[in-house]
Amino acid sequence: MPTDMEEVLTALLSGFVGGLIPAAVTYLQLRTDRRHHLQERQWDDAQVVAEAEVLLGDIDPIRRTMNLNPTPGAEDQLWADFDRRRDELRGRLKTISAGHRSKQVRNLADTLATEVFNASNSAKWAVFDMLHNKNNPQWMDTARENHSAATATVARLKSAVQAAGSGKKG
């Protein structure tokens, strides 16, 4: 009888070890896949953050009013491009805010979508007031405040994206 018991135990042990190896390999592969997915997602999110930083740099109200182009239609053309970029960026930010795994990234992306819109529109008004020789310091103050708020949010979003990409929960 001891031989039968040894055979049963050997069979059980072999089955356990035989099942453990593929399970361990599968687990390691899933961890690797998750890490790659997080890195890919971080790269996509980083592109959106970079687009926001570039657009905010381009529509900075101080920069825009100092580089005002008085040629008829020039500012209209320039702002049409800024508006197109702003709208594309807002769509990408809204996508992030709707489906990102990190609550912090979702919230910041949603906030930034609104702040980019406000910063763009107030900067545009400040530029067009200056273009039409309308001295309106309130618009410039509003434009600077909106721009500063968006710039601060994009910095926080950048940090949150980096944390989410490293696998930290947020």
ChimeraX commands (.cxc) that place a marker at each C-alpha (Angstrom):
marker #1 position 0.00,0.00,0.00 radius 0.5
marker #1 position 2.78,2.51,0.70 radius 0.5
marker #1 position 3.80,2.25,-2.94 radius 0.5
marker #1 position 0.34,3.21,-4.09 radius 0.5
marker #1 position 0.30,6.15,-1.70 radius 0.5
marker #1 position 3.72,7.28,-2.91 radius 0.5
marker #1 position 2.49,7.08,-6.50 radius 0.5
marker #1 position -0.59,9.11,-5.66 radius 0.5
marker #1 position 1.47,11.74,-3.86 radius 0.5
marker #1 position 3.99,11.81,-6.68 radius 0.5
marker #1 position 1.19,12.22,-9.21 radius 0.5
marker #1 position -0.39,15.02,-7.17 radius 0.5
marker #1 position 2.91,16.77,-6.72 radius 0.5
marker #1 position 3.74,16.44,-10.42 radius 0.5
marker #1 position 0.33,17.81,-11.33 radius 0.5
marker #1 position 0.73,20.72,-8.94 radius 0.5
marker #1 position 4.21,21.60,-10.19 radius 0.5
marker #1 position 3.11,21.06,-13.79 radius 0.5
marker #1 position 0.25,23.52,-13.31 radius 0.5
marker #1 position 2.29,25.99,-11.29 radius 0.5
marker #1 position 4.87,26.63,-14.01 radius 0.5
marker #1 position 2.38,27.76,-16.72 radius 0.5
marker #1 position 0.48,29.80,-14.12 radius 0.5
marker #1 position 3.67,31.60,-13.09 radius 0.5
marker #1 position 4.61,32.26,-16.73 radius 0.5
marker #1 position 1.10,33.58,-17.43 radius 0.5
marker #1 position 1.25,35.83,-14.36 radius 0.5
marker #1 position 4.62,37.26,-15.40 radius 0.5
marker #1 position 3.35,37.85,-18.95 radius 0.5
marker #1 position 0.26,39.65,-17.64 radius 0.5
marker #1 position 2.44,41.90,-15.48 radius 0.5
marker #1 position 4.66,42.70,-18.47 radius 0.5
marker #1 position 1.62,43.39,-20.67 radius 0.5
marker #1 position 0.15,45.69,-18.02 radius 0.5
marker #1 position 3.42,47.61,-17.71 radius 0.5
marker #1 position 3.59,48.04,-21.50 radius 0.5
marker #1 position -0.04,49.17,-21.60 radius 0.5
marker #1 position 0.61,51.75,-18.87 radius 0.5
marker #1 position 3.66,53.04,-20.74 radius 0.5
marker #1 position 1.70,53.30,-24.00 radius 0.5
marker #1 position -1.13,55.09,-22.24 radius 0.5
marker #1 position 1.34,57.43,-20.56 radius 0.5
marker #1 position 2.87,58.23,-23.95 radius 0.5
marker #1 position -0.56,59.03,-25.44 radius 0.5
marker #1 position -1.46,61.18,-22.44 radius 0.5
marker #1 position 1.94,62.89,-22.56 radius 0.5
marker #1 position 1.28,63.88,-26.18 radius 0.5
marker #1 position -1.96,65.58,-25.13 radius 0.5
marker #1 position -0.18,67.37,-22.27 radius 0.5
marker #1 position 2.55,68.51,-24.68 radius 0.5
marker #1 position -0.08,69.82,-27.12 radius 0.5
marker #1 position -1.66,71.77,-24.26 radius 0.5
marker #1 position 1.68,73.25,-23.24 radius 0.5
marker #1 position 2.46,74.30,-26.83 radius 0.5
marker #1 position -0.98,75.80,-27.41 radius 0.5
marker #1 position -0.85,77.71,-24.12 radius 0.5
marker #1 position 2.56,79.03,-25.12 radius 0.5
marker #1 position 1.21,80.14,-28.49 radius 0.5
marker #1 position -1.85,81.90,-27.05 radius 0.5
marker #1 position -0.10,83.51,-24.10 radius 0.5
marker #1 position -1.85,86.91,-23.98 radius 0.5
marker #1 position 1.36,88.85,-23.32 radius 0.5
marker #1 position 3.14,87.12,-26.18 radius 0.5
marker #1 position 0.17,87.46,-28.54 radius 0.5
marker #1 position -0.36,91.16,-27.91 radius 0.5
marker #1 position 3.35,91.90,-28.22 radius 0.5
marker #1 position 3.47,90.04,-31.55 radius 0.5
marker #1 position 0.23,91.44,-32.87 radius 0.5
marker #1 position 0.08,91.44,-36.67 radius 0.5
marker #1 position -1.84,94.52,-37.87 radius 0.5
marker #1 position -2.11,93.23,-41.45 radius 0.5
marker #1 position -5.83,92.93,-42.27 radius 0.5
marker #1 position -6.98,89.34,-41.78 radius 0.5
marker #1 position -3.67,88.08,-40.39 radius 0.5
marker #1 position -4.89,87.72,-36.82 radius 0.5
marker #1 position -8.18,86.21,-38.02 radius 0.5
marker #1 position -6.24,83.51,-39.86 radius 0.5
marker #1 position -3.91,82.90,-36.94 radius 0.5
marker #1 position -6.77,82.62,-34.45 radius 0.5
marker #1 position -8.70,80.29,-36.74 radius 0.5
marker #1 position -5.74,77.91,-36.45 radius 0.5
marker #1 position -5.53,78.41,-32.67 radius 0.5
marker #1 position -9.28,77.74,-32.37 radius 0.5
marker #1 position -8.97,74.55,-34.43 radius 0.5
marker #1 position -6.08,73.33,-32.27 radius 0.5
marker #1 position -7.95,74.30,-29.11 radius 0.5
marker #1 position -11.04,72.36,-30.17 radius 0.5
marker #1 position -9.01,69.26,-31.09 radius 0.5
marker #1 position -7.18,69.46,-27.77 radius 0.5
marker #1 position -10.43,69.84,-25.84 radius 0.5
marker #1 position -11.77,66.71,-27.55 radius 0.5
marker #1 position -8.69,64.73,-26.58 radius 0.5
marker #1 position -8.85,66.05,-23.00 radius 0.5
marker #1 position -12.54,65.11,-22.79 radius 0.5
marker #1 position -11.65,61.60,-23.98 radius 0.5
marker #1 position -9.09,61.31,-21.20 radius 0.5
marker #1 position -11.57,62.70,-18.67 radius 0.5
marker #1 position -14.14,60.12,-19.74 radius 0.5
marker #1 position -12.04,57.01,-19.58 radius 0.5
marker #1 position -8.70,57.30,-17.82 radius 0.5
marker #1 position -8.05,54.79,-15.04 radius 0.5
marker #1 position -6.76,57.54,-12.72 radius 0.5
marker #1 position -9.43,59.68,-11.10 radius 0.5
marker #1 position -6.93,62.51,-10.65 radius 0.5
marker #1 position -6.01,62.47,-14.36 radius 0.5
marker #1 position -9.71,62.38,-15.31 radius 0.5
marker #1 position -10.52,65.38,-13.11 radius 0.5
marker #1 position -7.52,67.44,-14.22 radius 0.5
marker #1 position -8.16,66.70,-17.91 radius 0.5
marker #1 position -11.77,67.83,-17.52 radius 0.5
marker #1 position -10.71,71.01,-15.72 radius 0.5
marker #1 position -8.01,71.74,-18.31 radius 0.5
marker #1 position -10.48,71.37,-21.20 radius 0.5
marker #1 position -12.50,74.24,-19.76 radius 0.5
marker #1 position -9.48,76.32,-18.79 radius 0.5
marker #1 position -7.89,76.03,-22.25 radius 0.5
marker #1 position -11.15,77.24,-23.78 radius 0.5
marker #1 position -11.31,80.20,-21.37 radius 0.5
marker #1 position -7.64,81.07,-21.84 radius 0.5
marker #1 position -7.95,80.98,-25.61 radius 0.5
marker #1 position -11.09,83.07,-25.81 radius 0.5
marker #1 position -9.96,85.71,-23.34 radius 0.5
marker #1 position -6.57,86.02,-25.07 radius 0.5
marker #1 position -8.33,86.37,-28.40 radius 0.5
marker #1 position -10.53,89.17,-27.04 radius 0.5
marker #1 position -7.50,90.96,-25.61 radius 0.5
marker #1 position -5.70,90.71,-28.96 radius 0.5
marker #1 position -8.67,91.92,-30.97 radius 0.5
marker #1 position -9.31,94.79,-28.54 radius 0.5
marker #1 position -5.71,95.87,-28.97 radius 0.5
marker #1 position -5.93,95.36,-32.74 radius 0.5
marker #1 position -8.94,97.69,-32.85 radius 0.5
marker #1 position -7.29,100.25,-30.54 radius 0.5
marker #1 position -9.67,99.53,-27.68 radius 0.5
marker #1 position -7.85,99.85,-24.41 radius 0.5
marker #1 position -9.48,97.28,-22.16 radius 0.5
marker #1 position -7.14,96.36,-19.30 radius 0.5
marker #1 position -9.84,94.14,-17.78 radius 0.5
marker #1 position -9.66,91.77,-20.74 radius 0.5
marker #1 position -5.90,91.57,-20.45 radius 0.5
marker #1 position -6.14,90.88,-16.72 radius 0.5
marker #1 position -8.78,88.20,-17.35 radius 0.5
marker #1 position -6.69,86.72,-20.15 radius 0.5
marker #1 position -3.60,86.54,-17.94 radius 0.5
marker #1 position -5.58,84.99,-15.06 radius 0.5
marker #1 position -7.17,82.39,-17.35 radius 0.5
marker #1 position -3.83,81.61,-18.93 radius 0.5
marker #1 position -2.15,81.22,-15.53 radius 0.5
marker #1 position -4.91,78.90,-14.32 radius 0.5
marker #1 position -4.59,76.69,-17.41 radius 0.5
marker #1 position -0.80,76.67,-17.15 radius 0.5
marker #1 position -0.98,75.56,-13.51 radius 0.5
marker #1 position -3.50,72.83,-14.34 radius 0.5
marker #1 position -1.39,71.50,-17.22 radius 0.5
marker #1 position 1.58,71.22,-14.84 radius 0.5
marker #1 position -0.54,69.24,-12.36 radius 0.5
marker #1 position -1.90,67.07,-15.16 radius 0.5
marker #1 position 1.64,66.36,-16.35 radius 0.5
marker #1 position 2.59,65.10,-12.88 radius 0.5
marker #1 position -0.59,63.03,-12.60 radius 0.5
marker #1 position 0.03,61.42,-16.01 radius 0.5
marker #1 position 3.58,60.54,-14.97 radius 0.5
marker #1 position 2.32,59.00,-11.71 radius 0.5
marker #1 position -0.41,57.03,-13.52 radius 0.5
marker #1 position 2.13,55.78,-16.07 radius 0.5
marker #1 position 4.35,54.47,-13.31 radius 0.5
marker #1 position 1.47,52.35,-12.02 radius 0.5
marker #1 position 0.62,54.47,-9.00 radius 0.5
marker #1 position -3.10,54.64,-8.33 radius 0.5
marker #1 position -4.77,58.02,-8.33 radius 0.5
marker link #1:1,2 radius 0.2
marker link #1:2,3 radius 0.2
marker link #1:3,4 radius 0.2
marker link #1:4,5 radius 0.2
marker link #1:5,6 radius 0.2
marker link #1:6,7 radius 0.2
marker link #1:7,8 radius 0.2
marker link #1:8,9 radius 0.2
marker link #1:9,10 radius 0.2
marker link #1:10,11 radius 0.2
marker link #1:11,12 radius 0.2
marker link #1:12,13 radius 0.2
marker link #1:13,14 radius 0.2
marker link #1:14,15 radius 0.2
marker link #1:15,16 radius 0.2
marker link #1:16,17 radius 0.2
marker link #1:17,18 radius 0.2
marker link #1:18,19 radius 0.2
marker link #1:19,20 radius 0.2
marker link #1:20,21 radius 0.2
marker link #1:21,22 radius 0.2
marker link #1:22,23 radius 0.2
marker link #1:23,24 radius 0.2
marker link #1:24,25 radius 0.2
marker link #1:25,26 radius 0.2
marker link #1:26,27 radius 0.2
marker link #1:27,28 radius 0.2
marker link #1:28,29 radius 0.2
marker link #1:29,30 radius 0.2
marker link #1:30,31 radius 0.2
marker link #1:31,32 radius 0.2
marker link #1:32,33 radius 0.2
marker link #1:33,34 radius 0.2
marker link #1:34,35 radius 0.2
marker link #1:35,36 radius 0.2
marker link #1:36,37 radius 0.2
marker link #1:37,38 radius 0.2
marker link #1:38,39 radius 0.2
marker link #1:39,40 radius 0.2
marker link #1:40,41 radius 0.2
marker link #1:41,42 radius 0.2
marker link #1:42,43 radius 0.2
marker link #1:43,44 radius 0.2
marker link #1:44,45 radius 0.2
marker link #1:45,46 radius 0.2
marker link #1:46,47 radius 0.2
marker link #1:47,48 radius 0.2
marker link #1:48,49 radius 0.2
marker link #1:49,50 radius 0.2
marker link #1:50,51 radius 0.2
marker link #1:51,52 radius 0.2
marker link #1:52,53 radius 0.2
marker link #1:53,54 radius 0.2
marker link #1:54,55 radius 0.2
marker link #1:55,56 radius 0.2
marker link #1:56,57 radius 0.2
marker link #1:57,58 radius 0.2
marker link #1:58,59 radius 0.2
marker link #1:59,60 radius 0.2
marker link #1:60,61 radius 0.2
marker link #1:61,62 radius 0.2
marker link #1:62,63 radius 0.2
marker link #1:63,64 radius 0.2
marker link #1:64,65 radius 0.2
marker link #1:65,66 radius 0.2
marker link #1:66,67 radius 0.2
marker link #1:67,68 radius 0.2
marker link #1:68,69 radius 0.2
marker link #1:69,70 radius 0.2
marker link #1:70,71 radius 0.2
marker link #1:71,72 radius 0.2
marker link #1:72,73 radius 0.2
marker link #1:73,74 radius 0.2
marker link #1:74,75 radius 0.2
marker link #1:75,76 radius 0.2
marker link #1:76,77 radius 0.2
marker link #1:77,78 radius 0.2
marker link #1:78,79 radius 0.2
marker link #1:79,80 radius 0.2
marker link #1:80,81 radius 0.2
marker link #1:81,82 radius 0.2
marker link #1:82,83 radius 0.2
marker link #1:83,84 radius 0.2
marker link #1:84,85 radius 0.2
marker link #1:85,86 radius 0.2
marker link #1:86,87 radius 0.2
marker link #1:87,88 radius 0.2
marker link #1:88,89 radius 0.2
marker link #1:89,90 radius 0.2
marker link #1:90,91 radius 0.2
marker link #1:91,92 radius 0.2
marker link #1:92,93 radius 0.2
marker link #1:93,94 radius 0.2
marker link #1:94,95 radius 0.2
marker link #1:95,96 radius 0.2
marker link #1:96,97 radius 0.2
marker link #1:97,98 radius 0.2
marker link #1:98,99 radius 0.2
marker link #1:99,100 radius 0.2
marker link #1:100,101 radius 0.2
marker link #1:101,102 radius 0.2
marker link #1:102,103 radius 0.2
marker link #1:103,104 radius 0.2
marker link #1:104,105 radius 0.2
marker link #1:105,106 radius 0.2
marker link #1:106,107 radius 0.2
marker link #1:107,108 radius 0.2
marker link #1:108,109 radius 0.2
marker link #1:109,110 radius 0.2
marker link #1:110,111 radius 0.2
marker link #1:111,112 radius 0.2
marker link #1:112,113 radius 0.2
marker link #1:113,114 radius 0.2
marker link #1:114,115 radius 0.2
marker link #1:115,116 radius 0.2
marker link #1:116,117 radius 0.2
marker link #1:117,118 radius 0.2
marker link #1:118,119 radius 0.2
marker link #1:119,120 radius 0.2
marker link #1:120,121 radius 0.2
marker link #1:121,122 radius 0.2
marker link #1:122,123 radius 0.2
marker link #1:123,124 radius 0.2
marker link #1:124,125 radius 0.2
marker link #1:125,126 radius 0.2
marker link #1:126,127 radius 0.2
marker link #1:127,128 radius 0.2
marker link #1:128,129 radius 0.2
marker link #1:129,130 radius 0.2
marker link #1:130,131 radius 0.2
marker link #1:131,132 radius 0.2
marker link #1:132,133 radius 0.2
marker link #1:133,134 radius 0.2
marker link #1:134,135 radius 0.2
marker link #1:135,136 radius 0.2
marker link #1:136,137 radius 0.2
marker link #1:137,138 radius 0.2
marker link #1:138,139 radius 0.2
marker link #1:139,140 radius 0.2
marker link #1:140,141 radius 0.2
marker link #1:141,142 radius 0.2
marker link #1:142,143 radius 0.2
marker link #1:143,144 radius 0.2
marker link #1:144,145 radius 0.2
marker link #1:145,146 radius 0.2
marker link #1:146,147 radius 0.2
marker link #1:147,148 radius 0.2
marker link #1:148,149 radius 0.2
marker link #1:149,150 radius 0.2
marker link #1:150,151 radius 0.2
marker link #1:151,152 radius 0.2
marker link #1:152,153 radius 0.2
marker link #1:153,154 radius 0.2
marker link #1:154,155 radius 0.2
marker link #1:155,156 radius 0.2
marker link #1:156,157 radius 0.2
marker link #1:157,158 radius 0.2
marker link #1:158,159 radius 0.2
marker link #1:159,160 radius 0.2
marker link #1:160,161 radius 0.2
marker link #1:161,162 radius 0.2
marker link #1:162,163 radius 0.2
marker link #1:163,164 radius 0.2
marker link #1:164,165 radius 0.2
marker link #1:165,166 radius 0.2
marker link #1:166,167 radius 0.2
marker link #1:167,168 radius 0.2
marker link #1:168,169 radius 0.2
marker link #1:169,170 radius 0.2
view
